[in-house]
Amino acid sequence: MRVFLLGLFFGMLGLCMSYGLPDAVFAGDYIGSKSCAECHEKEYATFIKYSKKAHSWKGISKMLPKLEADEQQSCYTCHTTGYKQGGFVSYAQTPDFADVGCETCHGPGQKHAEREGDPSLIQRVPTVSSCTRCHNSQRVKDFNYKPLLHSGAH
């Protein structure tokens, strides 16, 4: 039994590392940014008004006709919320996850919301490693996310 549990643990650890998910908080169900707004109204309003990420689907939709299906899917990983993790599937099926939303940086919010906003069930302050899953030298060489990370994007 101990060998099985160790194998399960290291298997899950490897899975998380292969998808670039450094924190266990990113394992869970996505509920969408509008659900976050129910308790975090001010932060949501600021995010929607000022963040380019909150409107990322506009950029994707302009590029989609020019891309092959596999290229489109590679865009979804960083330009939508929860792609291949229980969030975005397609614009038709999951329009609430078509933009980069709250849960992209803070992790899936279902458990957090169900347990009256328990702060231990969400990534309250995103880490550099959560940003570099998308903002790295292979994708965006000149993007400086650190001021946003440390000042709060909302």
C-alpha positions in Angstrom: 0.0 0.0 0.0 2.8 2.4 0.9 4.5 1.8 -2.5 1.2 2.4 -4.3 0.6 5.7 -2.4 4.2 6.9 -3.1 3.8 6.0 -6.8 0.5 7.9 -6.9 2.1 10.9 -5.2 5.1 11.0 -7.5 2.9 10.3 -10.5 0.7 13.3 -9.7 3.7 15.5 -8.9 5.1 14.6 -12.3 1.8 15.4 -14.0 1.7 18.8 -12.3 5.3 19.6 -13.3 4.7 18.5 -16.9 1.8 21.0 -17.2 3.7 23.7 -15.3 1.3 23.7 -12.3 3.5 24.4 -9.3 0.9 24.6 -6.7 -1.7 22.0 -5.6 -4.3 24.8 -5.5 -4.5 24.6 -9.3 -6.2 21.2 -9.0 -9.9 21.8 -9.0 -13.0 23.1 -10.7 -13.3 26.5 -12.5 -16.3 28.7 -11.8 -15.5 31.8 -13.9 -14.6 35.3 -13.1 -18.2 36.5 -12.9 -18.6 34.1 -9.9 -15.6 35.7 -8.3 -17.2 39.1 -8.7 -20.0 38.1 -6.3 -17.6 38.6 -3.3 -14.7 40.5 -5.0 -16.8 43.2 -6.7 -14.2 46.0 -6.6 -11.3 43.8 -7.7 -13.4 42.3 -10.5 -14.5 45.8 -11.8 -10.9 47.0 -11.8 -9.7 43.9 -13.6 -12.4 44.1 -16.3 -11.8 47.8 -16.8 -8.0 47.9 -16.9 -6.6 44.4 -17.7 -5.8 43.4 -21.2 -6.0 39.8 -20.0 -9.7 40.2 -19.2 -10.4 40.8 -22.9 -7.9 38.3 -24.4 -10.5 36.5 -26.6 -10.7 39.6 -28.8 -7.1 39.0 -29.9 -7.5 35.3 -30.3 -10.6 35.6 -32.4 -8.8 37.9 -34.8 -5.9 35.4 -35.2 -8.0 32.1 -35.4 -8.8 32.2 -39.1 -5.1 32.5 -39.9 -4.1 29.5 -37.8 -4.3 25.7 -38.1 -6.2 23.8 -35.4 -3.1 22.7 -33.5 -1.8 26.3 -33.5 -5.2 27.5 -32.2 -5.0 25.1 -29.3 -1.5 26.2 -28.4 -2.9 29.8 -28.1 -5.7 28.6 -25.8 -3.3 27.4 -23.2 -2.2 30.9 -22.2 -5.0 33.1 -23.6 -8.0 31.4 -22.0 -8.8 30.2 -18.5 -8.3 26.6 -17.5 -7.8 25.1 -21.0 -7.4 21.3 -20.7 -7.8 21.6 -16.9 -11.6 21.8 -16.6 -12.1 25.3 -17.8 -12.1 26.5 -21.5 -13.2 23.9 -24.1 -14.4 26.1 -26.9 -16.1 29.5 -27.2 -19.4 27.9 -28.0 -19.3 25.6 -25.0 -17.5 27.7 -22.4 -17.6 31.4 -23.3 -17.1 32.4 -19.6 -13.6 30.9 -19.8 -12.7 32.4 -23.2 -10.6 35.2 -21.6 -7.8 35.1 -19.1 -9.7 35.4 -15.9 -9.2 35.5 -12.2 -8.7 31.8 -11.9 -5.7 31.9 -14.4 -3.6 33.5 -11.7 -5.5 32.5 -8.5 -6.4 28.9 -9.4 -9.8 27.2 -9.7 -12.3 28.9 -7.4 -15.0 26.3 -6.8 -13.8 25.0 -3.4 -12.9 28.5 -2.3 -16.4 29.7 -3.1 -18.2 26.7 -1.7 -16.4 27.1 1.6 -17.3 30.8 2.2 -14.2 32.2 0.7 -11.7 30.1 2.7 -8.4 31.8 1.7 -6.4 28.6 2.0 -8.3 27.2 -1.0 -7.1 29.7 -3.5 -3.8 31.2 -4.6 -4.2 34.6 -2.9 -1.0 36.1 -4.2 0.2 34.6 -7.5 3.8 33.5 -7.6 6.4 34.2 -10.3 6.2 30.5 -11.2 2.5 30.8 -12.0 3.3 33.7 -14.3 6.2 32.1 -16.1 4.0 29.2 -17.3 3.0 31.6 -20.1 5.3 34.6 -19.7 8.6 33.1 -20.5 11.4 33.6 -23.0 10.0 31.1 -25.4 6.7 32.9 -25.7 7.1 36.6 -24.8 10.6 37.9 -24.5 9.9 41.5 -23.6 6.8 41.2 -21.3 7.6 42.5 -17.8 4.9 41.0 -15.6 6.6 41.6 -12.3 5.2 45.1 -11.7 1.7 43.7 -12.1 2.5 40.7 -9.9 3.8 42.9 -7.0 1.3 45.8 -7.3 -1.7 43.7 -7.9 -3.3 43.6 -11.3 -6.5 44.6 -9.7 
